[in-house]
Amino acid sequence: MHRAVKVLLAVPDEAQAEIIALIDAVTAQTSAIEAPDLATAFGEWCWLSTRSTAT
């Protein structure tokens, strides 16, 4: 989660809003979505493709 926050804060405000809108759109499709599903939606570079137990 910390990595996600760092990435989100490192981009301009407009990009943050777009990223959040994309995540909302993808997660609205199902409540049981998994991180690999989001990584697939956003590409291999996505931080969600790496699993972390740290919160």
C-alpha positions, 0 to 999 in steps of 0.5 A: 500500500505504501508503494501505491501511495508514493506512486500516486503522489508522484504524478500530477493531480490530473493524472491522479484523478484519472488513475483513481477513476480507472481503479474505481471503474475496474473495481466496480465490476466485481467486489471479488477483484484480485490484484493480478486482475488490476495489474492486467488492466493497467499493464505489466509495469503496474505495482499491483502485479507484485504481491506484498504482505506489508500494509 
